[in-house]
Amino acid sequence: MVRNSSPSFAIVGAGALGSYYGARLALAGNDVRFLLRGELSAVRERGLTLHEKDGTRRLADVAAFATTGEIGPVDIVIITLKTTANAELARMLPPLLGPQTAVVTLQNGLGNEECLAALVGAERVLGGLCFIAVNRVAPGELRGFHTPGSITLGEFGRPASDRSRAIAAWFKAAGVNCLAVENLAEARWRKLIWNVPFNGLAIAAGGITTDRIMADPILRQRARTLMDEVAMAARAFGFSVPEQFIQSQLDVTPPMGAYQPSSLVDFLAGRAVELEAIWGEPLLRAKQLGVPMPELEKIYGQIRAKLSGRN
């Protein structure tokens, strides 16, 4: 359990999501250490700037490091790397771990907690689902389309604890709505209800933003069909996915405007896309229960073809 009243955090993978939440935590007075690569010099020199609808926030003095060895042990590790980089965690995590260190993955898709549990022990592991729209528009510059959004936080394989509630409270104190939930697995499937269609269609439909998906009747209906398939699979696992939750995921999308989902950003930049975590693993798990998911299978194949075509 994390006991410090003012804990130390390490942000592992300070892209748009990690930089945003790390900056929020640091602006609230916490000790936050960022692992950076390409933008290390720029962020050390200029800090982090958050452009949001309610104003601009700037973290001028950023504790930015090139390696986890330089960061050293912390109370809470927050992982915001893309799942395609998970093979690097075995090397990166050990220098960050003290006897009581908690490891929180804010990554997309399924299978991340299992990966971490194999590396650091299941007792350390929590997961969080981020409902947010934020893009990096320049080195150290972040633009929020739906910020601060919210985080759903849970223990891996366990109900909510004092630890998860304490971490949620630190996020709340930083201005981020964060809820500790009893069932992390259920929350992960719920998050897929937005990620599967909008990350997927943004790539499969030719590199388009979410507003164009919602404006096209065919794509909008396809998004709804994908949502229903994911919900059906989640229910087959015994998880609750009310109809109003599905509708809320559609309703929250138009106010984002011309938003590029994270998978589209990676695709357009020529980076690896989280194909298996977001689409492949849910499809595999649904098939194991005998749940038909023809639309998910179709978009999985379309994204694979797009990725193969750029090589």
C-alpha positions as CSV (number, residue, x, y, z in Angstrom):
1,M,0.0,0.0,0.0
2,V,1.1,3.5,-0.8
3,R,1.4,5.4,2.5
4,N,3.0,8.7,1.7
5,S,0.8,11.7,2.0
6,S,2.7,13.2,-0.9
7,P,3.9,10.4,-3.1
8,S,6.5,10.4,-5.9
9,F,5.4,9.4,-9.4
10,A,7.2,8.2,-12.5
11,I,5.6,8.7,-15.8
12,V,6.9,5.9,-18.1
13,G,6.0,6.9,-21.7
14,A,5.5,10.6,-21.6
15,G,3.6,11.1,-24.9
16,A,0.4,13.1,-25.0
17,L,-1.5,11.1,-22.3
18,G,1.4,10.7,-19.9
19,S,2.6,14.2,-20.3
20,Y,-0.8,15.6,-19.7
21,Y,-1.6,13.6,-16.6
22,G,1.9,14.0,-15.3
23,A,1.8,17.7,-15.7
24,R,-1.5,17.9,-13.9
25,L,-0.1,15.9,-11.0
26,A,3.0,18.1,-10.9
27,L,1.0,21.3,-11.0
28,A,-0.8,20.1,-8.0
29,G,2.5,20.0,-6.1
30,N,3.4,16.3,-6.5
31,D,6.9,14.9,-7.1
32,V,6.5,13.8,-10.7
33,R,9.4,12.4,-12.8
34,F,9.0,12.0,-16.6
35,L,10.8,9.4,-18.7
36,L,11.3,11.1,-22.1
37,R,13.2,10.3,-25.3
38,G,12.9,12.4,-28.4
39,E,11.5,15.5,-26.7
40,L,13.9,15.4,-23.7
41,S,15.9,18.5,-24.5
42,A,12.8,20.6,-25.6
43,V,10.8,19.7,-22.5
44,R,13.8,20.4,-20.2
45,E,14.2,23.8,-21.9
46,R,10.6,24.9,-22.4
47,G,8.5,22.8,-20.0
48,L,5.1,21.4,-20.7
49,T,2.1,23.5,-21.9
50,L,-1.5,22.3,-21.7
51,H,-3.9,24.2,-24.1
52,E,-7.4,23.5,-22.8
53,K,-10.8,24.9,-23.4
54,D,-10.8,26.6,-19.9
55,G,-7.3,28.1,-20.4
56,T,-3.6,27.4,-20.7
57,R,-1.6,25.7,-18.0
58,R,2.2,25.6,-18.0
59,L,4.6,23.4,-16.1
60,A,7.8,25.3,-16.4
61,D,10.2,23.1,-14.4
62,V,9.8,19.5,-15.6
63,A,11.8,16.7,-13.9
64,A,12.6,15.0,-17.2
65,F,15.0,12.0,-17.5
66,A,16.4,9.8,-20.3
67,T,16.4,6.5,-18.3
68,T,14.6,4.9,-15.4
69,G,17.9,4.4,-13.7
70,E,18.2,8.2,-13.4
71,I,14.7,8.4,-12.0
72,G,15.2,5.8,-9.3
73,P,12.6,4.2,-7.0
74,V,9.2,6.0,-6.6
75,D,5.9,5.3,-4.9
76,I,3.8,5.1,-8.0
77,V,4.8,4.1,-11.5
78,I,2.3,5.2,-14.2
79,I,2.8,3.5,-17.5
80,T,1.5,5.3,-20.6
81,L,3.8,3.6,-23.1
82,K,2.0,2.2,-26.2
83,T,1.3,-1.5,-25.7
84,T,3.6,-2.2,-28.7
85,A,6.5,-1.2,-26.4
86,N,5.6,-3.6,-23.6
87,A,8.7,-5.8,-24.3
88,E,10.8,-3.0,-23.0
89,L,9.2,-3.0,-19.6
90,A,11.3,-5.9,-18.2
91,R,14.3,-3.6,-18.6
92,M,12.7,-0.3,-17.7
93,L,10.8,-1.1,-14.5
94,P,13.3,-2.6,-12.0
95,P,15.1,0.7,-11.2
96,L,11.7,2.3,-10.3
97,L,10.6,-0.3,-7.8
98,G,10.9,0.0,-4.0
99,P,9.3,-2.3,-1.5
100,Q,5.9,-0.6,-1.7
101,T,5.8,0.7,-5.2
102,A,2.5,0.4,-7.0
103,V,2.5,0.1,-10.8
104,V,-0.5,1.5,-12.7
105,T,-1.0,0.9,-16.4
106,L,-3.1,3.5,-18.2
107,Q,-2.6,1.6,-21.5
108,N,-5.3,0.7,-24.0
109,G,-6.8,-2.7,-24.7
110,L,-6.6,-6.0,-22.9
111,G,-3.7,-8.0,-21.5
112,N,-1.6,-5.2,-20.0
113,E,-2.1,-6.1,-16.3
114,E,-1.3,-9.7,-17.0
115,C,2.0,-8.6,-18.7
116,L,2.9,-6.4,-15.7
117,A,2.0,-9.1,-13.2
118,A,4.4,-11.4,-14.8
119,L,7.2,-8.8,-14.4
120,V,6.6,-7.2,-11.0
121,G,4.1,-9.4,-9.2
122,A,0.3,-9.2,-9.3
123,E,0.1,-7.5,-5.9
124,R,1.7,-4.3,-7.3
125,V,-0.5,-4.0,-10.3
126,L,-3.4,-1.6,-11.0
127,G,-5.0,-0.5,-14.2
128,G,-6.7,2.7,-15.3
129,L,-9.0,3.6,-18.2
130,C,-8.6,7.1,-19.5
131,F,-11.6,8.8,-21.1
132,I,-9.9,11.8,-22.6
133,A,-9.0,13.4,-25.9
134,V,-5.6,15.1,-26.0
135,N,-3.0,15.4,-28.8
136,R,0.6,16.5,-28.8
137,V,0.8,19.3,-31.3
138,A,4.5,20.2,-30.8
139,P,7.4,19.2,-28.5
140,G,6.1,19.9,-25.0
141,E,2.8,21.3,-26.3
142,L,-0.5,19.5,-25.7
143,R,-4.0,20.4,-26.9
144,G,-7.0,19.1,-25.1
145,F,-10.2,18.3,-27.0
146,H,-11.9,16.6,-24.1
147,T,-9.9,17.3,-20.9
148,P,-9.3,16.7,-18.1
149,G,-11.6,13.8,-18.9
150,S,-11.8,11.0,-16.4
151,I,-10.0,8.0,-15.2
152,T,-11.5,4.7,-14.0
153,L,-9.0,3.0,-11.7
154,G,-9.0,-0.6,-10.4
155,E,-6.8,-3.2,-8.8
156,F,-5.7,-6.2,-10.9
157,G,-7.8,-9.2,-9.9
158,R,-9.0,-7.6,-6.7
159,P,-11.7,-5.2,-5.6
160,A,-11.0,-1.5,-4.8
161,S,-8.6,-1.0,-1.9
162,D,-7.3,1.8,0.3
163,R,-4.4,2.1,-2.2
164,S,-6.6,2.5,-5.3
165,R,-8.8,5.0,-3.5
166,A,-5.7,7.0,-2.4
167,I,-4.4,7.1,-5.9
168,A,-7.8,8.2,-7.2
169,A,-7.8,11.0,-4.6
170,W,-4.4,12.3,-5.8
171,F,-5.7,12.5,-9.3
172,K,-8.8,14.3,-8.1
173,A,-6.7,16.8,-6.2
174,A,-4.9,17.5,-9.5
175,G,-8.3,18.3,-11.1
176,V,-8.9,15.0,-12.8
177,N,-12.1,13.1,-12.1
178,C,-10.9,9.6,-11.0
179,L,-13.0,6.8,-9.7
180,A,-11.8,3.6,-8.0
181,V,-14.0,0.7,-9.2
182,E,-14.5,-2.8,-7.9
183,N,-14.1,-4.6,-11.2
184,L,-11.2,-3.5,-13.4
185,A,-11.9,-6.2,-16.1
186,E,-15.4,-4.9,-16.6
187,A,-14.1,-1.4,-16.9
188,R,-11.6,-2.5,-19.6
189,W,-14.3,-4.0,-21.8
190,R,-16.4,-0.8,-21.4
191,K,-13.4,1.3,-22.6
192,L,-13.2,-0.8,-25.7
193,I,-16.7,0.3,-26.6
194,W,-15.2,3.6,-27.7
195,N,-11.7,2.6,-28.6
196,V,-12.6,-0.3,-31.0
197,P,-14.8,1.7,-33.4
198,F,-13.3,5.2,-33.3
199,N,-9.6,4.2,-33.3
200,G,-10.4,1.5,-35.8
201,L,-12.6,3.5,-38.3
202,A,-10.3,6.5,-38.2
203,I,-7.6,4.2,-39.8
204,A,-9.8,1.9,-41.9
205,A,-11.7,4.8,-43.5
206,G,-8.6,6.4,-44.8
207,G,-7.1,8.5,-41.9
208,I,-10.1,10.6,-40.8
209,T,-11.0,12.4,-37.6
210,T,-13.9,11.4,-35.3
211,D,-16.1,14.3,-36.5
212,R,-16.1,12.8,-40.0
213,I,-17.0,9.4,-38.7
214,M,-20.0,10.8,-36.9
215,A,-21.0,12.9,-39.9
216,D,-21.1,9.9,-42.3
217,P,-24.3,7.8,-41.8
218,I,-22.6,4.6,-42.9
219,L,-19.6,5.0,-40.7
220,R,-21.7,6.1,-37.7
221,Q,-23.9,3.0,-38.1
222,R,-20.8,0.9,-38.4
223,A,-19.4,2.4,-35.2
224,R,-22.7,1.6,-33.4
225,T,-22.5,-2.0,-34.7
226,L,-19.0,-2.4,-33.4
227,M,-20.1,-1.0,-30.0
228,D,-22.9,-3.5,-29.8
229,E,-20.5,-6.4,-30.6
230,V,-18.1,-5.4,-27.9
231,A,-20.9,-5.0,-25.5
232,M,-22.2,-8.5,-26.4
233,A,-18.8,-10.0,-25.7
234,A,-18.5,-8.1,-22.4
235,R,-21.9,-9.4,-21.3
236,A,-20.9,-12.9,-22.2
237,F,-18.1,-12.6,-19.7
238,G,-20.6,-11.5,-17.1
239,F,-19.9,-7.8,-17.2
240,S,-22.6,-5.1,-17.0
241,V,-22.8,-2.8,-20.1
242,P,-26.1,-0.9,-20.0
243,E,-27.6,0.6,-23.2
244,Q,-27.3,4.1,-21.8
245,F,-23.5,3.6,-21.4
246,I,-23.2,2.7,-25.1
247,Q,-25.2,5.7,-26.1
248,S,-23.1,7.9,-23.8
249,Q,-20.0,6.9,-25.8
250,L,-21.7,8.1,-29.0
251,D,-22.9,11.3,-27.4
252,V,-19.5,12.3,-26.0
253,T,-17.9,12.1,-29.5
254,P,-19.2,15.1,-31.5
255,P,-18.1,17.7,-28.9
256,M,-14.5,16.5,-29.4
257,G,-14.6,18.1,-32.9
258,A,-11.9,17.1,-35.4
259,Y,-10.1,14.8,-33.0
260,Q,-7.5,12.3,-34.1
261,P,-7.6,9.1,-31.9
262,S,-4.3,7.9,-30.6
263,S,-4.1,5.0,-33.0
264,L,-4.6,7.3,-36.0
265,V,-1.9,9.6,-34.7
266,D,0.5,6.6,-34.5
267,F,-0.6,5.4,-38.0
268,L,-0.1,8.7,-39.7
269,A,3.3,9.1,-38.0
270,G,4.4,5.7,-39.2
271,R,4.6,4.3,-35.7
272,A,3.5,0.9,-34.5
273,V,-0.3,0.7,-33.9
274,E,-1.8,-1.2,-30.9
275,L,-3.4,-3.7,-33.2
276,E,-3.5,-6.7,-30.9
277,A,-4.3,-5.0,-27.6
278,I,-7.3,-3.0,-28.9
279,W,-8.7,-5.4,-31.6
280,G,-6.9,-8.7,-31.7
281,E,-7.1,-9.7,-28.0
282,P,-10.8,-8.8,-27.6
283,L,-11.6,-10.8,-30.8
284,L,-9.6,-13.8,-29.6
285,R,-11.3,-13.8,-26.1
286,A,-14.7,-13.4,-27.6
287,K,-14.1,-16.3,-30.0
288,Q,-13.0,-18.5,-27.1
289,L,-16.5,-18.0,-25.6
290,G,-18.1,-18.6,-29.0
291,V,-19.3,-15.0,-29.4
292,P,-19.6,-14.0,-33.0
293,M,-18.0,-10.7,-33.8
294,P,-18.0,-10.3,-37.6
295,E,-17.7,-6.5,-37.7
296,L,-14.7,-6.6,-35.3
297,E,-13.1,-9.4,-37.4
298,K,-13.6,-7.2,-40.5
299,I,-12.1,-4.1,-39.1
300,Y,-9.2,-6.0,-37.5
301,G,-8.4,-7.4,-41.0
302,Q,-8.8,-3.9,-42.6
303,I,-6.4,-2.3,-40.1
304,R,-3.9,-5.2,-40.6
305,A,-4.1,-4.6,-44.4
306,K,-3.5,-0.8,-43.9
307,L,-0.5,-1.5,-41.7
308,S,1.0,-4.0,-44.2
309,G,0.4,-1.6,-47.1
310,R,2.6,1.1,-45.6
311,N,5.6,-1.2,-45.2
